[in-house]
Amino acid sequence: MKDNDKKTINTASFEDRLTALGESEMAMFRFLLDKPAGVILTVGTDKILAQLLEREGLVLCEPGDKVMVPGEVRAAYEEVRSDELILKWRKRNWMYKCIEAGKYLYGVMTYEALRDLFAIRYPGADMPEIMDLFDSTPLYYQWFTERDGKLVLNGFEQNEYYKFLEQQVQGDLPFYIPTAEEVEELYEQGSLISRESHQKIKEFIEKTFGCDPDTAALKVHDLYETVNNHMRVNDAVEAFIHGKSDLSDEAGYAFEFESDEDRFRFTELYIEMSRDCRIRDNRGHDYYEMVAIMSQKDRSSGNGADGRSSAKNSAQVKRVKIGRNDPCPCGSGKKYKNCCGRN
């Protein structure tokens, strides 16, 4: 490219392309900036990142897997590089993570809930800035579309399910606002592996089936999805056994229980995990938090004024083991002993 052609790079457009990069893409771009003569990439994931950067016009991929940053791009980067640009990039990436967290926690999200999510890290941001970041989110992070002044998870607009969810299920339930660590974990893992019950079933999967931690974490993510989709316990167990994922296929793991004891223990751990999941119907609250919220509502409405009901509900919040006469968590409406507890 001739020197006078270098001026054709539009500064505003170039800044948009830069700040829209994900963390991995930006890391690759900075790595390539340090290689004036280019570099030959051998790892598949690195090649994919380079292709994404080439699509944005930031690098050139040459034959033989050689990748380099063109001189005009280097010059443009030096021109726009600033603390303000880095801050904008960080805010954009935090918005990506907030939307990802919202995908796992909410079926219907208000704009105020999005603001509260974003404020975890940037409390001073106003709604115009937040909406600008939301509206400029790349397609692969656009999990929500606007309906009736709300942000509705893709797919939930079918048959107006989001109206049923909000009017008949969620009601005036407040939104659970996660911690920054939970947002990061939902973005990286797709589930909260750090929660005690999730960790227990992950360790059980590793030990029982001899798989590596990454594969076990992926299987826990799949289990989390069965909870969020209200799958019956026995169906979730069968999905775990027969479900296929890229990691498990590649590693060749066979998820078959060698004994009834292993299967029963797994079912117990799954039920425990299901009550510890932050699911969409609860606007991100888990079962125990929901019990506490409902108990608080009962007290506010005058129920349990003598304290006996409140004490009972407080004990219930701490309980982890499912009683034989409890409603079965699979949602069948039967008692646990007459449903999944029989297995």
PyMOL commands that set and color helices and strands:
alter all, ss='L'
color gray80, all
select helices_A, chain A and resi 3-8+11-19+23-33+44-55+71-80+83-105+111-118+127-135+139-141+158-170+180-189+196-209+213-228+233-242+246-251+260-274+280-282+287-300+308-318+336-338+340-342
alter helices_A, ss='H'
color red, helices_A
select strands_A, chain A and resi 39-40+60-62+66-68+108-109+144-147+150-153
alter strands_A, ss='S'
color yellow, strands_A
deselect
rebuild
show_as cartoon
